[in-house]
């Protein structure tokens, strides 16, 4: 297997690296986190110009026919830049759901709009008390003849405050189905709040929300396999983002060890700290290997193979991210936890990645279950 990146992939990474160095400085990011939107809409337009919003979609719908490996390269750069834009929720997760299960009409209407930066979406699936179990859905969908009526509540919907359209899961009598819902539709109420890493999420209530028959995504009652595939794809992307953050933390920590002096010499001269820095680098490179495995397997049509690889990667990367994040904070001393230094923000984002769509314990259990099933 060839693990070398193509010239186009390397050029895309370089473009994103230069964008974050020039137009997305850390102080700008801090200000964005405190703004009403919580992210930069101009940056979102720039992402559209770069083509990364169109990356995972077929060219027939305005896409670039990108693979999960292409998404991995983008997510690594977004991690290094501490991007606040809802790329995972809109492009990777919801875009992936529409790409894999949407009708031709839905793809024609939605995917070009996502690719052009004109449409943002959020997946409203998880509910209070459900932990990470995908089949814990209490929201109901009742057939009305001409469409559906949705009733229920969703918790911690990432990217919901900025979303134009929600993808809502609900039980319809046959099983779990997915529906497109206008975020401003009658009966939809939203309590928005910032998350610990500066992003935005919301708790959503649906009370007698009416949607048309064309709002149904895929066959009725058969949404769970589609949701699982989309979440596997999203977890693979999050693993890549974590690797980008860990790489950035290694760089800033190494620079700090070279410049911070104690007893008249740089603290990087102390062997104990050199060993800890080496552990951070090793953990990051091992996590990179697992993230690459997840990206390679994410496009697999074999659900068991895909799920097993992604679960293993998410568990391992989460554990490595915790080690690297904690070491970076500790090696910076008291400065490692202040809001004015990017180290604390990297650490917060790593912590949130570790808890999003399943923590390490959940994915370790999932991985062991797949081994037993095999």
C-alpha positions in Angstrom: 0.0 0.0 0.0 1.3 3.5 -0.9 1.2 5.9 2.0 2.7 8.8 0.1 0.4 11.8 -0.4 -0.3 13.1 -3.9 0.9 16.5 -5.1 -2.7 17.8 -5.0 -3.1 16.6 -1.4 0.1 18.2 -0.3 -0.8 21.4 -2.0 -4.2 21.5 -0.3 -2.5 21.0 3.1 0.0 23.8 2.3 -2.8 26.1 1.3 -4.6 25.5 4.6 -1.4 25.9 6.6 -0.7 29.3 5.0 -4.3 30.4 5.6 -4.2 29.7 9.3 -0.8 31.3 9.7 -1.9 34.5 7.8 -5.6 34.9 8.4 -6.6 32.8 11.5 -4.2 33.9 14.2 -4.8 32.7 17.8 -6.0 36.1 19.0 -8.5 36.2 16.1 -9.7 32.8 17.1 -10.2 33.9 20.7 -12.3 36.8 19.6 -14.4 34.5 17.4 -15.1 32.2 20.3 -16.7 35.1 22.1 -18.7 36.4 19.1 -22.4 35.7 18.4 -21.8 33.0 15.8 -18.8 31.5 17.5 -16.9 31.1 14.2 -15.8 33.1 11.1 -18.3 33.2 8.2 -15.7 34.8 6.0 -13.5 31.8 6.7 -16.4 29.5 5.7 -16.6 31.3 2.4 -12.8 30.8 2.0 -13.2 27.1 2.7 -15.7 27.0 -0.1 -13.2 28.7 -2.4 -10.6 26.2 -1.4 -12.9 23.4 -2.3 -12.8 21.6 1.1 -16.6 22.0 1.6 -17.1 20.0 -1.7 -14.4 17.5 -1.0 -16.3 14.3 0.0 -19.1 14.6 -2.6 -19.5 13.2 -6.1 -18.7 15.5 -9.0 -22.3 15.2 -10.3 -23.4 17.2 -7.2 -20.7 19.8 -7.2 -18.2 17.7 -5.3 -14.5 16.7 -5.8 -14.9 12.9 -5.4 -12.6 13.0 -2.3 -12.0 10.1 0.0 -11.8 9.8 3.7 -8.0 10.1 3.4 -8.5 13.5 1.8 -10.8 14.5 4.6 -8.1 13.3 7.1 -5.6 15.7 5.5 -8.0 18.6 5.8 -9.0 17.8 9.4 -5.3 17.6 10.5 -4.9 21.2 9.3 -8.2 22.3 10.9 -6.9 20.8 14.1 -3.6 22.7 14.0 -5.5 25.9 13.3 -8.0 25.2 16.1 -10.8 25.9 13.6 -14.2 26.8 15.2 -16.2 26.4 11.9 -18.7 23.6 11.9 -16.9 21.5 9.3 -17.5 18.1 10.9 -21.2 18.7 11.6 -22.0 20.2 8.2 -19.7 18.6 5.7 -18.5 15.3 7.2 -21.5 14.2 9.2 -24.6 15.7 7.6 -23.1 15.9 4.1 -22.1 12.3 4.4 -25.6 11.2 5.4 -27.1 12.9 2.4 -24.4 11.6 0.1 -24.9 8.0 1.3 -28.7 7.9 1.8 -30.3 10.9 0.2 -32.5 10.8 -2.9 -31.3 12.2 -6.1 -33.5 15.3 -5.6 -32.1 15.8 -2.1 -28.5 15.5 -3.3 -29.1 17.9 -6.1 -30.7 20.5 -3.8 -28.4 20.2 -0.8 -24.9 19.0 -1.7 -24.1 21.9 -4.1 -25.4 24.3 -1.5 -23.1 22.8 1.1 -20.1 22.8 -1.3 -20.7 26.5 -2.1 -20.9 27.5 1.6 -24.5 28.5 1.3 -26.0 25.8 3.6 -25.1 24.6 7.1 -26.6 21.5 8.7 -26.5 19.7 12.1 -27.4 16.2 13.0 -30.0 16.0 15.9 -29.7 12.4 16.9 -28.5 11.9 20.5 -30.9 12.3 23.4 -30.5 12.8 27.1 -29.7 9.6 28.9 -28.8 7.8 25.8 -25.0 8.1 26.3 -23.5 6.9 23.0 -26.0 4.2 22.1 -27.3 4.9 18.6 -30.6 3.0 19.0 -31.7 5.1 22.1 -34.2 7.3 20.2 -37.5 8.4 21.9 -38.4 11.1 19.4 -41.4 10.0 17.4 -42.4 10.5 13.7 -46.1 10.1 13.0 -47.4 9.7 9.5 -50.0 12.4 8.6 -50.8 11.2 5.1 -49.1 14.1 3.3 -46.0 14.0 5.5 -44.8 13.5 9.0 -45.2 15.0 12.5 -42.1 15.0 14.8 -42.2 15.2 18.6 -39.4 14.8 21.0 -36.1 16.3 22.2 -32.4 16.2 21.3 -29.4 16.9 23.4 -26.0 18.6 22.7 -26.6 19.0 18.9 -23.2 20.2 17.6 -23.4 23.1 15.2 -27.1 23.6 15.7 -27.1 27.3 16.5 -25.7 28.1 13.0 -27.5 25.4 11.1 -30.1 26.3 8.4 -31.4 22.7 8.3 -31.5 19.9 10.9 -31.3 16.2 10.2 -33.5 14.7 12.9 -33.8 11.0 13.8 -37.1 9.7 15.0 -39.0 6.4 15.5 -41.8 5.9 12.9 -43.3 2.5 13.9 -41.0 0.6 11.6 -37.7 1.7 13.2 -35.5 4.8 13.2 -35.8 7.3 10.3 -34.1 10.5 9.3 -35.9 13.7 8.4 -34.8 17.1 7.0 -36.2 19.9 9.2 -35.9 23.6 8.7 -34.2 24.9 11.9 -36.7 27.8 12.0 -39.8 25.6 11.4 -42.9 26.1 13.7 -42.5 23.9 16.7 -38.7 23.8 16.8 -37.2 25.5 19.9 -33.5 25.6 20.6 -31.4 26.4 23.7 -28.0 27.3 22.4 -24.8 27.4 24.5 -21.0 27.4 24.0 -19.1 24.2 24.6 -15.8 23.9 26.6 -13.7 24.2 23.5 -15.4 27.4 22.3 -17.7 25.8 19.7 -21.5 26.0 19.8 -24.2 23.4 20.5 -27.9 23.4 21.4 -30.6 21.3 23.1 -33.6 21.1 20.7 -37.3 20.4 21.4 -39.7 19.4 18.6 -43.4 19.9 19.3 -45.8 18.9 16.5 -43.2 19.8 13.8 -44.7 19.2 10.4 -42.5 18.1 7.5 -43.4 16.9 4.0 -43.0 13.4 2.6 -39.9 14.6 0.7 -38.2 15.3 4.1 -37.6 11.6 4.7 -33.9 10.6 4.0 -33.7 7.0 2.7 -36.1 4.2 3.4 -38.4 4.6 6.4 -37.2 2.7 9.5 -33.8 1.9 8.2 -31.6 4.8 9.3 -29.5 3.2 12.0 -26.9 1.7 9.6 -26.7 5.0 7.8 -26.2 6.9 11.0 -23.5 4.4 12.2 -21.6 4.9 8.9 -21.8 8.6 9.1 -20.6 8.6 12.8 -17.7 6.3 11.8 -16.7 8.7 9.1 -17.0 11.6 11.6 -14.9 9.8 14.2 -12.2 9.1 11.6 -12.2 12.8 10.9 -12.0 13.7 14.6 -9.0 11.3 15.0 -7.2 13.3 12.3 -8.1 16.6 13.9 -6.6 15.3 17.2 -3.4 14.3 15.4 -3.1 17.8 14.0 -3.6 19.3 17.5 -1.0 16.9 19.1 1.5 17.8 16.4 1.0 21.5 17.1 1.3 21.0 20.9 4.6 19.1 20.4 6.0 22.1 18.4 5.0 24.8 20.9 6.1 22.7 23.8 9.5 22.0 22.3 9.9 25.7 21.6 9.0 26.5 25.2 11.6 24.0 26.5 14.2 25.6 24.4 13.5 29.2 25.5 12.3 28.9 29.2 15.3 29.1 31.5 15.8 27.7 35.0 19.1 27.8 36.9 20.6 29.8 34.0 19.9 27.1 31.3 17.0 26.2 29.1 14.8 23.7 30.8 15.0 21.5 27.7 18.5 20.6 28.9 17.1 18.5 31.7 17.0 14.9 30.8 13.7 14.1 32.5 11.9 16.7 30.4 13.5 15.4 27.3 12.1 12.0 28.1 8.6 13.4 28.5 8.9 15.3 25.2 10.0 12.1 23.5 7.0 10.3 24.9 4.7 13.0 23.5 6.3 12.6 20.0 6.0 8.8 20.1 2.3 9.0 21.2 1.6 11.4 18.4 3.1 9.3 15.7 1.4 6.2 16.9 -1.9 8.1 17.0 -1.2 9.3 13.4 -0.9 5.6 12.3 -4.2 4.8 13.9 -5.9 7.8 12.4 -4.6 6.8 9.0 -6.0 3.3 9.5 -9.4 4.8 10.4 -9.4 7.0 7.3 -8.4 4.1 5.0 -11.2 1.9 6.4 -13.8 4.6 6.7 -14.7 4.2 3.0 -15.1 0.5 3.3 -18.4 -1.1 2.3 -17.7 -3.8 5.0 -19.5 -2.3 8.0 -17.8 -4.7 10.5 -14.4 -3.9 9.2 -15.0 -0.2 9.1 -16.5 -0.1 12.6 -13.7 -2.2 14.1 -11.0 0.0 12.7 -12.6 3.3 13.6 -13.4 2.1 17.2 -9.8 1.0 17.7 -8.5 4.3 16.3 -10.8 6.5 18.4 -10.0 4.6 21.6 -6.2 4.8 21.0 -6.1 8.4 19.7 -8.2 9.5 22.7 -5.8 8.0 25.1 -2.7 9.4 23.3 -4.4 12.8 23.1 -4.9 12.8 26.9 -1.2 12.0 27.4 0.1 14.6 25.0 -2.3 17.3 26.2 -1.6 16.7 29.9 2.2 16.7 29.3 2.1 19.9 27.3 0.2 21.7 30.0 2.5 20.4 32.7 5.7 21.2 30.9 4.4 24.8 30.4 3.8 25.0 34.2 1.3 27.6 35.3 1.2 29.1 31.9 -0.3 25.9 30.5 -3.7 26.7 31.8 -4.1 30.4 31.1 -6.7 31.5 28.5 -4.1 33.8 26.8 -1.9 30.8 25.7 -3.0 28.5 22.9 -1.9 25.4 24.9 -4.9 25.4 27.1 -7.2 25.8 24.1 -5.6 22.9 22.3 -6.0 20.8 25.5 -9.7 21.7 25.8 -10.3 20.7 22.2 -8.5 17.4 22.6 -10.7 16.7 25.6 -13.9 17.4 23.7 -12.8 15.3 20.8 -12.2 12.4 23.2 -15.8 12.7 24.4 -17.5 13.4 21.1 -19.4 10.4 19.4 -18.0 8.0 22.0 -15.2 8.2 24.6 -12.3 5.8 24.8 -14.1 3.3 27.1 -17.1 3.2 24.8 -15.0 2.5 21.8 -12.8 -0.1 23.6 -16.1 -1.9 24.4 -17.2 -1.6 20.8 -13.9 -2.9 19.5 -14.0 -5.9 21.8 -17.6 -6.7 20.8 -16.6 -6.7 17.1 -13.8 -9.1 17.9 -16.2 -11.4 19.7 -18.7 -11.2 16.8 -16.0 -12.1 14.3 
